Amino acid sequence: MSKLSAPGHPEIAVVGDMMSLDRLPGVVAEVVMGMRHGRTGDMRWLRVTAVPDARDERGRPQRAYAMLVDITEQRQAEAARRRAS
């Protein structure tokens, strides 16, 4: 997995591949992204799954539902285990 910046959003870090909605073939799962908290500046890590909901006449996604799961504590625990090893 490579760490990328989201274009135009330096406060967002993406681990994995970003996909634009028009290239979305089906379900996008297990994309991890980090975002800075607006007030504290702390990095929060989210696992993102997106599912297309509506397509145009050519089959291109026009709308998608996105599910976000905060995995910050999990990533912090994993980092602590690595440091302890």
C-alpha positions in Angstrom: 0.0 0.0 0.0 1.2 3.4 -0.8 0.4 6.6 1.0 -1.1 9.3 -1.2 -2.4 12.8 -0.7 -5.9 13.5 -1.8 -5.7 16.1 -4.7 -6.5 19.6 -3.4 -6.8 18.4 0.2 -3.4 18.3 2.0 -5.2 17.5 5.3 -6.3 14.1 3.9 -3.9 11.2 3.5 -5.1 8.1 1.6 -3.6 4.6 2.0 -4.5 2.6 -1.1 -6.1 3.8 -4.3 -8.5 6.7 -4.7 -11.1 6.2 -7.3 -13.3 8.8 -8.9 -17.0 8.1 -8.9 -17.1 7.8 -12.7 -14.5 4.9 -12.6 -16.3 3.1 -9.7 -17.0 -0.4 -11.1 -18.8 -1.7 -8.0 -18.1 -1.8 -4.3 -15.0 0.0 -3.1 -13.9 -1.6 0.2 -11.0 -1.3 2.6 -9.7 2.1 1.5 -8.1 3.7 4.5 -7.8 7.5 4.8 -6.5 9.8 7.4 -8.0 13.3 8.1 -7.0 16.0 10.5 -9.5 16.8 13.1 -10.8 20.4 12.5 -10.3 21.6 16.1 -7.5 19.6 17.5 -5.4 18.8 14.4 -5.1 15.2 15.5 -5.1 12.6 12.7 -8.2 10.4 12.6 -8.1 7.3 10.5 -11.1 6.0 8.6 -11.9 2.8 6.7 -14.1 3.7 3.7 -16.5 1.4 1.8 -18.5 2.9 -1.1 -21.4 1.2 -2.9 -22.8 2.7 -6.1 -26.6 3.4 -5.8 -27.6 4.9 -9.1 -26.2 4.6 -12.7 -26.8 6.6 -15.8 -28.0 5.1 -19.1 -24.4 4.1 -19.9 -23.9 2.3 -16.6 -21.7 4.9 -15.0 -22.3 5.5 -11.3 -24.1 8.8 -10.5 -24.4 8.3 -6.8 -22.9 6.1 -4.1 -23.4 5.4 -0.4 -20.3 5.6 1.7 -19.7 3.9 5.0 -16.9 5.3 7.2 -15.5 3.5 10.2 -13.2 5.3 12.6 -10.2 3.0 13.1 -7.9 5.5 14.9 -7.7 3.5 18.1 -6.9 0.3 16.2 -4.1 2.0 14.3 -2.7 3.5 17.5 -2.7 0.1 19.2 -1.0 -1.5 16.2 1.7 1.2 16.3 2.2 0.7 20.0 2.7 -3.1 19.5 5.2 -2.4 16.8 7.2 0.0 19.0 7.1 -2.5 21.9 8.6 -5.3 19.7 
